[in-house]
Amino acid sequence: MSEFSEDKEKNIIEITTNKEQEAVKPLTPAKLEKFKKAQDNTGIIYLSSIPPFMKPSKVKHLLGQFGNIGRVYLAPEDPKTRIRRKKYGGNKKKKYTEGWIEFLDKRIAKTVANTLNARPIGGNKRNYYHDDLWNIKYLPKFKWTNLTDQIVHEKATRIQRLQAEISQARRENKEYLKKVEKAKMIKSMEEKKEKKRKVAEVEESNLETFTEADTREKKKKKVKEFQSDNKSFEDDDNSQKYSKFKQRKLVISEVIEGRKNDEPTNTSEGVKKILSKIFM
């Protein structure tokens, strides 16, 4: 069993080495010249539109009736349009927009383009593509290498454009985040200022009320002091008046005595005497 496995491994190694040698083997000048002539003799036709959902194998089968075909390339549609079509219940098959077909003989390619352009595909009436029209154009001095270079260039430009869009989106996203952070910072600063302003207004109102109350109390104190000073002044004045006042003797006894002594006949004269004695 082990010998069988070893032999199998040796055979595999020999096959791989033979393949590598065959791949690395260079072309002879004759073969290279033959290859160049074959490449120069090829002709490319361009299909500006492909019938709906026609596959590359079907295109090769239809056009292969007129001559030997080398390579076929059909450009697929945008994946987004296909997804949108499938989403809304459309056909799920793959669709192609344009194509390039290589004929091994450029004379056949030219005649095919001239004869089939704007003609119906035809064939069996039950064929799905019977009434579709060919849109073919022959591309002179155009080789398959130009197509590959063009495809590579378009792919590179597409990738470059995509990278540029991604970088621009990132820059816009960063700028947006910066603006959001700045707006948040400004908003927080304004909120803090508003809080400080409200606190200052409350403190100022409290101070005003305190000062008003203080001024009222001071005024009341001043009024009370003034009233107390006036009272004390009046009391002092009264006390001084009362201290200077000397009480006289009772006037009635004097009047009576005067009546007895004088015995006036006229009452009015008696009253005058009494009043003059009172207000002396």
Buried (B, 14 or more C-beta within 10 A) or exposed (E): EEEEEEEEEEEEEEEEEEEEEEEEEEEEEEEEEEEEEEBEEBBBBBBEBBBEBBBBEBBBEBBEEBBEBBBBBBEEBEEEEBEEBEEEEEEEEEBBBBBBBBBBBBEBBBBBBEEBBEEEBBEEEEEBBEEBBBBBEBBEEBBBEEBEEEEEEEEEEEEEEEEEEEEEEEEEEEEEEEEEEEEEEEEEEEEEEEEEEEEEEEEEEEEEEEEEEEEEEEEEEEEEEEEEEEEEEEEEEEEEEEEEEEEEEEEEEBBEEBEEEEEEEEEEEBEEBBEEEEEE
